[in-house]
């Protein structure tokens, strides 16, 4: 990890930690959401459809979260509303009843995992409003690549935090080969193309600063953004939440085989990535055979790694925070990690998209490790 000498004020550091991911009444912006249901006509999706039908081409659903100066009287979206949008990623005409059935199933899975009431998860009120006034000035863009079969439901609290800081976030709901459910390595190249397509579509909007585009991801999306960065030089930095760029062999043989295929999908030249890169890691199983660490091969001089000791994969999503909010008494949930994730994410993009050095990424990480060395590590995992 790149080292840094500057010492930051503890006051400034604490402000960033505790105001990130918050919905303050004094926020300058309101978070808006516009859903783009696009078709990439350069790629065929449903070969059973008529070639003159839009469904013949590949669907690329883009959820654009953005800062708005409108102080709307509309009702904010619930988490259930955001889950309802998920099912339409493969078929834009899916009925709302079908969407709600899928949402209920997902909420039940989340509730069982978090030991929280699924109905309360669905009813959780966000600070996001659909179809309100768009920005009037150019702003930096962050393209978010979801995990396998994931969507915006993964991180709405984080997106809200970023938009209130003046960023536009384009979250992509990638689908696999027809009929659309991602099943493995074979689908990764489609996700990479979705990122490049979204970049082109978003760049055409008048309020996007095309000189300031960053990449963000969770899980499988990490491999997708790293490959996208190998293809296009339009991206200025990339941040991966527990991405598949690091793989632990021996824990899941079937996924080991998938991963070997995934690595070979072109392009595969980590050394070609020379832009700022940050990888946030959970703590993975101890019983493994070997580890492949793609970040170790990236040549960027601004390269960072931070492991959350005893952290889980879900710590890098909004699920933990939502679970804690709807069931405050749960002792098995630590939502403080997500506040750190939000704060560090904002610091990283502020430094490399806005060129703001009030607090640098290295400063932030060094402060975390110095304050709680038993909770964080900056060393790559070893076998």
N, C-alpha and C positions, 0 to 999 in steps of 0.2 A: 504494500500500500504506500502511496506517496506520502511523505512526511511533510509537516509544515511547522514553522517556528512561531508564527504569531499567536499571542495569548489573547483570548477574548474575555469580555466582561461577563461575570457570572449572571449579572442581571439580565443582559441581552439574551444570553443562552436560555435562561429560565423562561423569559417571555416567549421565545420561539417554541420551546417545549410545550408550554401549557396553553398557548393560544392556537396552536396548530390543531386542525380537525375540530375546532369549536364553531358554534353558530352564534357569534356575538351579535347583540342588538346594534352594535356600533359599526358593523361591517359596512364597507363602502359599497359593495356590490351585492346583488341578489343573484343566486345561481339559476340560470335558465337551462332548459333541455330541449333540443330539437332532434327528432329522429329522422335520419335519412335512410330511405329504403332504396338502395341503388342496385344497378346491375352492371357488372363488368362485361362488356360486349367482346372483350378480347379472349374470354374464357367460356367454354361451354360447360353447362351444369347438368340440366335435365335433357338428355338426348331423346327422351320419349315425347317431349313437347314439340310443338310446331316451331320452326326456326324463326317465325315472325312474332312469336310470343316472347315477352320479356323473360318469362320463366325459363326459356331455353338457355339464357345466359346466367352467369354465376351471380347469386345474390350477395351483396356486401352491405350489411346493415351497420350504420355508423350512428352511434349516440353521441351527439355533440353537447357537452356541458360548457357553459360560457358565462362570463360575468356580465350582468346587465345592470344598468342604472335605474331600471324600473322598480318601483316599490309597489308590487302588485297586490291586489286584493284577492287574487285567486287562492284556492286551497293548495297547500304544498302537497307534493306527491308522497304517498306512503311507500314503504319498502315493497309492499305487495304490488303497487302500481308498476314499480320498476321490474319486479319479477314477471309481471304479466307481459311485458314487452319481449321477454326472452324467447318465448315459443315462436315468435314470428321471424326469427332470424333465418329460418330455412324456407318458410312459406309466408309471405307478407299478407296473405289472405286468410290465415288461420283465425277462426272465430274467437271472440273474447272469452266465450265459455270454455273453450279448449285451453286457452291461455291460463285461465284461472285454475283449471284442474292441475296443470303442470306446476303452477305457482304453489298451490296447496301441497303438492307432493314434495317440492323442493323445501318449502318451509318446514314440513314435517321432518325431513332429513336433518335440516339445520337444527331444529328444536331438539331432536333426539340426541344429536351430537353435543349440543350446548347445555342440555338439561333445562331448556327454556320452553315456554308456551308458544307453539307455532302460530296461534292466532294473534298473539301479541307481536310476533316477528312481522307478520303480514301488515299489521296496523301501525307499525313503527313509523312515525312521521319524520320525513327528511326535511331539509331546507331547500329543496329543489322544486322549481316551478316550470311547467311545460309551456313552450311557445310564447315566451315573453320577449321584450325588446332586445334586439341583438346589439353587439358593440358597435361603436361608431369610429373607433380608432384601431390601428393595427396592434395586435397582441401576439405574444409567443404561443406556439401550438405544441401540445404534448399528445402524441399518438399512443394509445394504450392497447396492448395486445393481451387479450384474456387468456386464461388457462384453457386446457382442453375442454371443449363444449361449454366454456364459460361465457360470461357476458358482463354487462354493466353492474349486475347485482353483486359482483365481487367487491367493488370498492366505491360505492356512492359517497360515503363520508369523506374519503380522501379526495374524490373529484370536487366535492363542494369546497373543501379546504383550498385546493389549487385555484379554482375559479375566483374565489374571494381574494386571492393574492394576485389576480390579474392574468390568469392563463386560460386558454381555450383547451379543453380536453376532448379528443375524438376517440371514443372507446369502440373497438371493433368486435363484433360477435361473429367470429369465423366459423364456418361450417366445413365439413369434410367432403369427400367425393360423394356424388349422388347416392342416396337420398339426403345426405347432409350431416349425419352424425359422425363426428371425428372419432376415429377408432385407433389411430396409431401414427407411426412415422410417415406413412404414405400421404397423410393429410397436411404435413408441415409446410410443404411448398405452397399450398393454397393459402395458408395463413400469411406467409411471407408476401405473396402477391396481393393479398388483401391490404396489408400495411402500405405497400407502394401505391395501390389504387386509392386508398384513403388519403394519402399524402397529396396526390394529384387533385382529388376532389376538394379537399380542404384549402389547398393553396389557391384555388380559384375564388375563394370568398374574399371580399374586399377588406375584411378586418383581420386577416391572418398575415402575420409578418413571416414571410417565407424564408427569411434569413435566420429565423430562430425557431427551429423545429427539433424537439427532443423525442425520445422513445422511452416508454415505460411498460412494464409487463409483470405478470405473475405466472409462475409455474411454466407450462409448455411455451407460453408466450415469450419467455426468455430466449429460447433457441430461435424463435421467429425473428425477434428484433435484432439478434446478433447477426443472422443471415441477411436481414434487410440492410444493416449497416455495412455489410461486406459488398452489397450491390450498389447502394446509393450514397453519394457524398453530401446529400442535402440535409442529413441529420447531424446535429451538433453535439449530442451526448446521448447516453443510454443508461437506464437504471433498471435492474432486474430484481424482482422479489422472489427469492428462493427458486430461481429458474432452473430449467433442465440443462443449462450449460455446464452444471456440475452433476456428475452421475456417479452413483455408488453401486458398483458391480457386486453381485452375489446376494443382494437382498430380494430381488425379483427377477428370476431367470427370463421370463417372457419379455419383461420390459428391457432387460439387458440386450436381447436380440433386436428389439425395436430400436433401441438407442443406437446400436451399431449401424443400422440402416439409416437412421436419421442423420448421423454424422456425415454419411457419404452423400447426402442430398446436396447438390451444388447450389450456391458456392460453399466451400468449406476452407476458409483461409483466415483463421482468427488473427493472424499477424497483420492482416490488412486493416484491422480496426485500430485507428489511432486517435479517436476522439475520447473525451472523458467518459469513464465507465464506473458504475457503482453496483456492487452485488451485495444484497442483504440475504443472509442465510439463516435457516433454522438449524437445529441440531439433529443430525441424522442417525440412523441405526449404527451401532458399534460393530455388529457382526457382518462384515463385508469382505470381499476379496481384494478389490482395488478401487481406485477413484480416478475418474477423468475430470480434469479441471480446465475447462476452456478459458476462463479468465486469466489463467497463468500464461497463456499464449498470446494474449492481447498486448500490443506494444505501446499503448497509450501511456504517456508520462503521467497523466492524471487518472490513476486507477486505484480503486478502493474496494476493500472487502471488509464486511462486518458480520460476524456470527452472533446471533442471540442464543446464548447458552440455555438449554432446556426449552428453547423456542419451538413452536410448531408451525407447520405450513400455513395454517389458518391465521396465524398472528399477522400475516401480511395482507389480510383482507379486512373488510369492515365487519365481518360476521361476529367477531369477538366483541367488538364495541356495541353492536346492536343487541347481542345477547345479554350483555351486562346492563344495558339501558332498560331493556324490557323486564329483566329479572335482577334487580340490584343486589339481592341477597345471595346470589350464587357465589360460593366461595371457590369454585373450581375454575373461574375465569379471571385472567389478568389482562384487562384492557389497556393497561399503561403502555404495553409494548407498541400498540397501534398509534398512540400519541407520539412515540419516538419515531416510528416509521413515517408518520405524516410530517413531523418536524424536519427529519433528515431529508426526506423527499423534496420538501420546499427549499431547504438550504441548497441542495444539489442543483436544482433547476434555476434558482436565483443566481447562483454563481456562474453557471455555464450557458444559460439562455439570456439572463438579464445583465450578466456581468456585474453582479452586486457582490461585493466582498465584505459586507458588514460582518457576516459570520461565514467562514469557508467550510467546506465539507470536511476537510482534515481537522479543523478546529472542533467541529461538532463531534466527530468520532473520538478524537483524543480526549475531549471532555467526558464523554460517556464512559470510556474505558478507565480513565483515571478515577472517576467517581464511583464506579461499580465494576471493578475488574473481574469479579466473579460472575457477572451477568453478560459480559461481552468479550469477544476475541477478534483480533484483526489478522490472525494467522490462518492460512488455508488449512483445511482438515488434512490429516495424514493417515495413511494406512500402515 
